[in-house]
Amino acid sequence: MKLKRPPSTQPIPASARRVFKGVIFDVYQWKQKCYDGKIKIFEKLKRADSAMVIPIMTDGKIILSKQEQPGKKPFIGLIGGRVDRGETPLTAAKRELLEETGLRAKKWSLFIANQPTSKIDWVVYCFIATGCEKISEQNLDGAEKIKLLPVDFDTFVEMATTEGFPETELRIKLLEAKLDPKKIKNYRKLFSSK
C-alpha cells in the first residue's frame, strides 16, 4: 500500500533550524517577516507520525481499547502508537495491533490520514484492519495498560462520538455520518468483517 503523506497547512520553511531535539518532539524556529514589516521568531514542533487501527474481528466485533498511561486519566480510544524510524505507517499499524491486542488482520485499508494541528508537523494515519484473529498475547510496554473492548457497530459509533474520544477526525466523520442515513449505511458496510 503506497501512502502519500498529507502536507501541513503551515509547513516548516527550509530556512528553519532545529533548536531542540527531544525524545518525542523537536522544536524548529525561523525568522518571519510580519505584515507590519517587523521580523519575529516563529516556532513549530515536529514529531514522529502515528498509526491508529480500527480492528474488526471475523465475527464483526470492532475492538476499542480502555487505556491507562502515566499522568493521564483512563480513556477509551483506538489501538495504535508512534511510527518508529524506518517503519512505514502500515508497518507501524501492524506492529501496534499485534503488541496491544495480540491480533493479526487479513486485510488492511487506510481510512483517514490527516495533520490534526497546524502547529505540529505530525500525521495521524487511521487504518481499518478486517478479518482479525488472535495469534498471541498482548505485549505492552511498561507505560501502558490496555483492556480490549469488543463492541458492535452501533456501540462503536456511540463510543467514538462521545466527548473525550481522542481521535478527533474519526469522531467528526462518525458524527457527520449519524446525520446522513446513506453515509452511516456505507460506514456500517466499511466497518464490517466482510
Protein Blocks (a to p, Z undefined) as FASTA:
>chain_A
ZZdddddfbdcdfkbccfbdcfkbccdddddddfkopacdddddddddddddddddfkop
acddddddehiacddddedddddehiafklmmmmmmmmmnopacfbdcdfbdcdfbfkbc
cdddddddehiacfbdcdddfkbccddddddfklmmmmmmgghiablmlmmmmmmmmmmm
klmmmmmmmmpcZZ
